[in-house]
Amino acid sequence: MSEAKDEDERKRRLLLKFFSQSEDCLEKLDDKLVQLLQQNIDEKKKTHQVQLKQKEYFLLVAGKSRILNVLYVRNAIFNNKHRM
């Protein structure tokens, strides 16, 4: 589990570095081209960066019945959070 977590964190750091490099490249592009690209890029970039910074780890170790139980509990927790 520890190896998988370390590997995941390494990949997340690398992807965040690529995001930073892509932002540097965008700053060097022609303004008209950037305006066309920017509309889609900003929203997707924010979404992906938030996902990469999250510290959730999932480990699948069980059969179908256990998976269904986990999904049921997760859904119940999700629903309770949104009711508050």
N, C-alpha and C positions, 0 to 999 in steps of 0.2 A: 504494500500500500504506500509506503514511504517513497519508494522509487517512482511510482506512478504520480504521486503528488509533486515530487521534485521535477519530474519531466514536464508535467503540466505547467508548473510555475515558470520553468525555463522557456517553454514555448510561448507563454503569455507575454513574458518580458520581450522576447524576440519580436513578436507581432506588434507590441506597443512601440518598439524601436522602428519598425517598418512604417507604422502610422506617422511617426514623427518625421521620418525621412520623406515620406510622400507629401507631407505638409510643406516641407522645404522646397520640394520640386514644384508644387502648385504656386508657390510665391514667385517663382521665376518665369512662369508662363505668361503669355499675352493676356491682357485683361479681358478681351472679348471671349477668348476661349475659356478662361477661368469662370466667367459668368455662366456660360452654358453648362459647364461641368459642375459648378458649385451647387446648383439647385439639388441635385441628387446626392452629391458627395457628403454634404454637411449632415444630413439626417442619418445616412448609413454609417458615417464615421462615428457619430455620437453613440449610436446604438451598439456598434461593435466594441467601442472603447469601454463602455459601461459593462458589457458582457465579459470582456477580458479582465476587467478589474475585480469582478466578483470572485469570491473565494469559496464557491460551492464545489464539492467533489462528490461524484457518484461512483459507487462501486457495485457492480452487478455480480452477485455470488450465488444466487439462488435459482430455484425452478419457477415455473409459472405461478403457482399459488402464492409464493412469497412476493413475487413481483406485483401481483394484483393487490396484495395487502399493502405494500409500500405505496403504490399509486393511490389507493383508497385513502390512506392516512394523509398523504401529501395533499390530496385534493381537499380533504376535510380541514386541514390546517389552513390552506389557501382560502377556502371559503370563510372560515372563522375570522381571518385577518381582515377580509373585505367587508364583513358585517359590522365591524367596530367603528 
